[in-house]
Amino acid sequence: MNHYNTLKILPTQGLEPRQFLRYCFGIAELSPPELLEEETDSQYRKKCITVLCAVLGVQRPTVRKWGSDLNFDGIPNYCKISLAYIHAAEIIPNQLKSILIGEYNAPEVDAQTFLERILLEGLTEQQILQTVSHANFRATCVKTLTQVLHIGTKSVQDWGQDMSFHKMPKIHKHTLGYALAAISKSSKAWDKQAA
């Protein structure tokens, strides 16, 4: 599998929280007056915080620190990338009910599993051996993670010296899970289109 083509399936831009939440609650297509009515509902912001906490695997105080309005302007860019992957994978609105009642578990994929799926899946044992023993393999792993997570190279390098990147924060494991879900969803759509 050519991993560069696989990664091209992923959205390259993050999704703003307000727009993401409008998609979640099925109100993105409403007129401005209707949007205003929905977004000024007394429980709307609370539900928005619940959704962001559940899908990103963060605590309520963290989301509240991102802003006091519905734009959540303080959200890190890498979280916006996660939101774009979630949207591409069409996880919500299917999971909205389980999220709102606290039964949703965000997917978690560790770096090694992700890298094996992207870089090694579909190769023969001989090809895998050649690939992992190549001098540039670690650099390829770092580049792949920085590209998918939209974070700096130094951060990724600091997570460990081997393919497991065992010091990678949990929030990024969720992003990798959503990235695989988006790739899977897009691949299925691509296969249907090609048939």
Contacts in CASP RR format, 6 or more apart in sequence:
PFRMAT RR
TARGET T0000
AUTHOR 0000-0000-0000
METHOD contacts of the structure
MODEL  1
MNHYNTLKILPTQGLEPRQFLRYCFGIAELSPPELLEEETDSQYRKKCIT
VLCAVLGVQRPTVRKWGSDLNFDGIPNYCKISLAYIHAAEIIPNQLKSIL
IGEYNAPEVDAQTFLERILLEGLTEQQILQTVSHANFRATCVKTLTQVLH
IGTKSVQDWGQDMSFHKMPKIHKHTLGYALAAISKSSKAWDKQAA
1 118 0 8 1.000
1 121 0 8 1.000
1 122 0 8 1.000
1 123 0 8 1.000
3 118 0 8 1.000
3 119 0 8 1.000
3 144 0 8 1.000
6 118 0 8 1.000
6 183 0 8 1.000
6 187 0 8 1.000
7 118 0 8 1.000
7 144 0 8 1.000
7 147 0 8 1.000
7 148 0 8 1.000
7 183 0 8 1.000
9 182 0 8 1.000
9 183 0 8 1.000
9 186 0 8 1.000
9 187 0 8 1.000
9 190 0 8 1.000
10 85 0 8 1.000
10 88 0 8 1.000
10 148 0 8 1.000
10 179 0 8 1.000
10 182 0 8 1.000
10 183 0 8 1.000
11 81 0 8 1.000
11 84 0 8 1.000
11 85 0 8 1.000
11 87 0 8 1.000
11 88 0 8 1.000
11 182 0 8 1.000
13 84 0 8 1.000
14 77 0 8 1.000
14 80 0 8 1.000
14 81 0 8 1.000
14 83 0 8 1.000
14 84 0 8 1.000
14 150 0 8 1.000
15 80 0 8 1.000
15 83 0 8 1.000
15 84 0 8 1.000
15 87 0 8 1.000
16 71 0 8 1.000
16 80 0 8 1.000
16 83 0 8 1.000
17 48 0 8 1.000
17 52 0 8 1.000
17 66 0 8 1.000
17 70 0 8 1.000
17 71 0 8 1.000
17 72 0 8 1.000
17 75 0 8 1.000
17 80 0 8 1.000
17 83 0 8 1.000
18 70 0 8 1.000
18 71 0 8 1.000
18 72 0 8 1.000
19 28 0 8 1.000
20 83 0 8 1.000
20 84 0 8 1.000
20 86 0 8 1.000
20 87 0 8 1.000
21 48 0 8 1.000
21 51 0 8 1.000
21 52 0 8 1.000
21 70 0 8 1.000
22 28 0 8 1.000
22 35 0 8 1.000
23 87 0 8 1.000
23 92 0 8 1.000
23 93 0 8 1.000
24 51 0 8 1.000
24 92 0 8 1.000
24 93 0 8 1.000
24 96 0 8 1.000
25 38 0 8 1.000
25 44 0 8 1.000
25 47 0 8 1.000
25 93 0 8 1.000
25 96 0 8 1.000
26 93 0 8 1.000
27 34 0 8 1.000
27 35 0 8 1.000
27 38 0 8 1.000
27 39 0 8 1.000
30 38 0 8 1.000
38 44 0 8 1.000
39 70 0 8 1.000
44 70 0 8 1.000
45 70 0 8 1.000
47 100 0 8 1.000
48 70 0 8 1.000
48 72 0 8 1.000
49 60 0 8 1.000
49 63 0 8 1.000
49 64 0 8 1.000
50 99 0 8 1.000
50 100 0 8 1.000
50 102 0 8 1.000
51 92 0 8 1.000
51 96 0 8 1.000
51 99 0 8 1.000
51 100 0 8 1.000
52 58 0 8 1.000
52 63 0 8 1.000
52 72 0 8 1.000
52 75 0 8 1.000
53 59 0 8 1.000
53 60 0 8 1.000
53 62 0 8 1.000
53 63 0 8 1.000
54 99 0 8 1.000
54 102 0 8 1.000
54 104 0 8 1.000
54 106 0 8 1.000
55 82 0 8 1.000
55 83 0 8 1.000
55 86 0 8 1.000
55 91 0 8 1.000
55 92 0 8 1.000
55 99 0 8 1.000
55 104 0 8 1.000
55 106 0 8 1.000
55 174 0 8 1.000
56 63 0 8 1.000
56 79 0 8 1.000
56 82 0 8 1.000
56 106 0 8 1.000
56 171 0 8 1.000
56 174 0 8 1.000
57 106 0 8 1.000
57 170 0 8 1.000
57 171 0 8 1.000
57 174 0 8 1.000
58 171 0 8 1.000
63 72 0 8 1.000
65 74 0 8 1.000
66 72 0 8 1.000
66 73 0 8 1.000
66 74 0 8 1.000
66 75 0 8 1.000
67 73 0 8 1.000
67 74 0 8 1.000
77 150 0 8 1.000
78 149 0 8 1.000
78 150 0 8 1.000
78 151 0 8 1.000
78 171 0 8 1.000
78 172 0 8 1.000
78 175 0 8 1.000
79 171 0 8 1.000
81 149 0 8 1.000
81 150 0 8 1.000
81 175 0 8 1.000
82 171 0 8 1.000
82 174 0 8 1.000
82 175 0 8 1.000
82 178 0 8 1.000
85 175 0 8 1.000
85 177 0 8 1.000
85 178 0 8 1.000
85 179 0 8 1.000
85 181 0 8 1.000
85 182 0 8 1.000
86 92 0 8 1.000
86 178 0 8 1.000
86 181 0 8 1.000
86 182 0 8 1.000
88 182 0 8 1.000
88 185 0 8 1.000
88 186 0 8 1.000
89 178 0 8 1.000
89 181 0 8 1.000
89 182 0 8 1.000
89 184 0 8 1.000
89 185 0 8 1.000
90 185 0 8 1.000
91 178 0 8 1.000
91 181 0 8 1.000
92 99 0 8 1.000
95 104 0 8 1.000
98 104 0 8 1.000
106 174 0 8 1.000
106 178 0 8 1.000
107 174 0 8 1.000
107 177 0 8 1.000
107 178 0 8 1.000
107 180 0 8 1.000
107 181 0 8 1.000
108 170 0 8 1.000
108 173 0 8 1.000
108 174 0 8 1.000
108 176 0 8 1.000
108 177 0 8 1.000
109 173 0 8 1.000
109 176 0 8 1.000
109 177 0 8 1.000
109 179 0 8 1.000
109 180 0 8 1.000
110 164 0 8 1.000
110 165 0 8 1.000
110 168 0 8 1.000
110 173 0 8 1.000
110 176 0 8 1.000
111 141 0 8 1.000
111 145 0 8 1.000
111 159 0 8 1.000
111 163 0 8 1.000
111 164 0 8 1.000
111 165 0 8 1.000
111 168 0 8 1.000
111 173 0 8 1.000
111 176 0 8 1.000
112 163 0 8 1.000
112 164 0 8 1.000
112 165 0 8 1.000
113 176 0 8 1.000
114 145 0 8 1.000
114 148 0 8 1.000
114 176 0 8 1.000
114 177 0 8 1.000
114 179 0 8 1.000
114 180 0 8 1.000
115 141 0 8 1.000
115 144 0 8 1.000
115 145 0 8 1.000
115 163 0 8 1.000
116 163 0 8 1.000
117 180 0 8 1.000
118 144 0 8 1.000
119 131 0 8 1.000
119 140 0 8 1.000
119 141 0 8 1.000
119 144 0 8 1.000
120 128 0 8 1.000
120 131 0 8 1.000
120 132 0 8 1.000
123 131 0 8 1.000
131 137 0 8 1.000
132 163 0 8 1.000
134 140 0 8 1.000
138 161 0 8 1.000
138 163 0 8 1.000
141 163 0 8 1.000
141 165 0 8 1.000
142 153 0 8 1.000
142 156 0 8 1.000
142 157 0 8 1.000
143 153 0 8 1.000
145 151 0 8 1.000
145 156 0 8 1.000
145 165 0 8 1.000
146 152 0 8 1.000
146 153 0 8 1.000
146 155 0 8 1.000
146 156 0 8 1.000
148 175 0 8 1.000
148 176 0 8 1.000
148 179 0 8 1.000
149 156 0 8 1.000
149 172 0 8 1.000
149 175 0 8 1.000
149 176 0 8 1.000
151 172 0 8 1.000
156 165 0 8 1.000
156 168 0 8 1.000
158 167 0 8 1.000
159 165 0 8 1.000
159 166 0 8 1.000
159 167 0 8 1.000
159 168 0 8 1.000
160 166 0 8 1.000
160 167 0 8 1.000
END
